[in-house]
Amino acid sequence: LADKIDDGTINAIAPDLKAFTGHGGRLIMYQGYTDTNIPPGNAITYFDSVTKTVGAAKTAEAIRLYMAPGMNHCGGGEGPNSFDMVSALEQWVENKKAPDEIIATHSADGKVDRSRPLCPYPQVAKYKGTGSIDEAASFSCKLP
């Protein structure tokens, strides 16, 4: 019913972003793995459909998806859920530096108690085997 009322604009699921990428557009998407409002698999399914439609090379050049472990809907949760996607997008657009990782933090009682790199999907943060498990520097982005 909502699709009929707003002519489908509530469901932005069209995977053909060729015009956007063709004009030099850059897109950063993110989703929390513990989001209870929108199933996290939806973001992955959409990203995969864009990749299939636009092509893997063009997607890698123009679009990034970051899945945040332990983050709820748009923030909150037990995992690192505070990060700056706008600065990452700005660096990508203005300086042609695509974000290889984005550092996310978690705070308790107003103090950062954990950090992790958010990795471009399908990569995930893997523990290097040394260092604190609460510090992003102890992790690197790798394919699962």
C-alpha positions as CSV (number, residue, x, y, z in Angstrom):
1,L,0.0,0.0,0.0
2,A,2.8,2.5,0.9
3,D,4.4,1.9,-2.5
4,K,1.1,2.9,-4.2
5,I,0.6,6.0,-2.1
6,D,4.1,7.4,-2.7
7,D,4.7,5.9,-6.1
8,G,7.4,3.5,-4.8
9,T,9.8,6.1,-3.4
10,I,9.7,4.5,0.1
11,N,11.5,1.5,-1.4
12,A,14.7,2.7,-2.9
13,I,15.7,-0.7,-4.2
14,A,16.3,0.0,-7.9
15,P,19.8,-1.5,-8.5
16,D,20.6,0.4,-11.7
17,L,23.0,3.2,-10.5
18,K,24.8,3.5,-13.8
19,A,23.7,7.1,-14.3
20,F,24.9,8.0,-10.8
21,T,28.2,6.2,-11.1
22,G,28.6,7.5,-14.7
23,H,28.5,11.1,-13.5
24,G,31.3,10.3,-10.9
25,G,28.9,9.8,-8.0
26,R,30.2,8.1,-4.8
27,L,27.9,6.3,-2.4
28,I,28.7,5.1,1.1
29,M,26.1,2.8,2.7
30,Y,26.1,1.4,6.2
31,Q,23.9,-0.9,8.3
32,G,24.1,-2.4,11.8
33,Y,24.1,-6.1,12.0
34,T,21.8,-5.9,15.1
35,D,19.3,-3.5,13.4
36,T,15.9,-4.7,14.5
37,N,14.0,-2.2,12.2
38,I,15.5,-3.2,8.8
39,P,17.0,-6.7,8.4
40,P,20.7,-6.3,7.8
41,G,20.6,-8.8,5.0
42,N,18.5,-6.3,3.0
43,A,21.5,-3.9,2.7
44,I,23.7,-6.8,1.5
45,T,21.1,-8.0,-0.9
46,Y,20.8,-4.5,-2.4
47,F,24.5,-4.0,-2.6
48,D,24.9,-7.4,-4.4
49,S,22.1,-6.5,-6.8
50,V,23.8,-3.1,-7.6
51,T,27.1,-5.0,-8.2
52,K,25.4,-7.4,-10.5
53,T,23.7,-4.6,-12.4
54,V,26.4,-2.0,-12.5
55,G,29.3,-4.4,-12.6
56,A,31.9,-5.3,-10.0
57,A,34.6,-2.9,-11.2
58,K,32.3,0.1,-11.4
59,T,30.8,-0.8,-8.0
60,A,34.2,-1.0,-6.4
61,E,35.1,2.4,-7.9
62,A,32.0,4.1,-6.7
63,I,30.1,2.3,-4.0
64,R,31.0,1.0,-0.5
65,L,28.9,-0.9,2.0
66,Y,30.0,-1.0,5.7
67,M,28.3,-3.5,8.0
68,A,28.7,-2.6,11.7
69,P,28.8,-5.6,14.1
70,G,26.7,-5.0,17.2
71,M,25.2,-1.7,15.9
72,N,21.4,-1.2,16.1
73,H,19.3,0.9,13.7
74,C,21.4,4.0,12.8
75,G,23.5,3.7,16.0
76,G,23.4,2.4,19.5
77,G,24.1,-1.2,20.5
78,E,26.9,-3.2,22.1
79,G,29.3,-2.8,19.2
80,P,31.2,0.2,17.9
81,N,28.5,2.5,16.6
82,S,30.0,6.0,16.3
83,F,31.9,6.9,13.1
84,D,32.2,9.7,10.6
85,M,31.0,8.6,7.2
86,V,30.7,12.2,5.9
87,S,34.4,12.9,6.2
88,A,35.1,9.5,4.6
89,L,32.8,10.5,1.7
90,E,34.4,13.9,1.5
91,Q,37.9,12.4,1.1
92,W,36.7,10.0,-1.5
93,V,34.9,12.7,-3.6
94,E,37.4,15.6,-3.2
95,N,40.7,13.7,-2.9
96,K,39.9,10.4,-4.8
97,K,40.8,8.4,-1.6
98,A,38.3,5.6,-1.3
99,P,37.9,4.5,2.3
100,D,39.6,1.2,2.9
101,E,38.3,1.2,6.5
102,I,36.4,3.5,8.7
103,I,37.1,3.5,12.5
104,A,34.1,3.1,14.7
105,T,34.0,3.5,18.4
106,H,31.8,2.5,21.3
107,S,31.5,4.6,24.4
108,A,30.3,3.8,27.9
109,D,29.8,6.5,30.6
110,G,31.1,9.1,28.1
111,K,34.4,7.3,27.5
112,V,35.5,5.3,24.5
113,D,35.9,1.7,25.6
114,R,36.2,-0.1,22.2
115,S,37.1,0.6,18.6
116,R,37.1,-1.4,15.4
117,P,37.6,-0.9,11.7
118,L,34.4,-1.0,9.6
119,C,35.5,-2.8,6.4
120,P,34.1,-2.5,2.9
121,Y,31.7,-5.4,2.3
122,P,32.4,-8.3,1.9
123,Q,35.5,-7.8,4.0
124,V,35.3,-8.1,7.8
125,A,37.6,-7.0,10.7
126,K,39.9,-9.9,11.6
127,Y,41.9,-9.9,14.8
128,K,45.7,-9.9,14.0
129,G,46.5,-12.2,16.9
130,T,48.2,-9.5,19.1
131,G,47.2,-6.4,20.8
132,S,44.0,-5.4,22.7
133,I,40.8,-6.8,21.3
134,D,39.3,-3.4,22.2
135,E,41.5,-1.4,19.8
136,A,41.0,-1.0,16.1
137,A,44.8,-1.3,15.5
138,S,44.6,-4.9,16.5
139,F,42.4,-5.7,13.5
140,S,42.7,-5.6,9.7
141,C,40.1,-5.9,6.9
142,K,40.1,-9.3,5.2
143,L,37.8,-11.4,3.2
144,P,36.0,-13.9,5.3
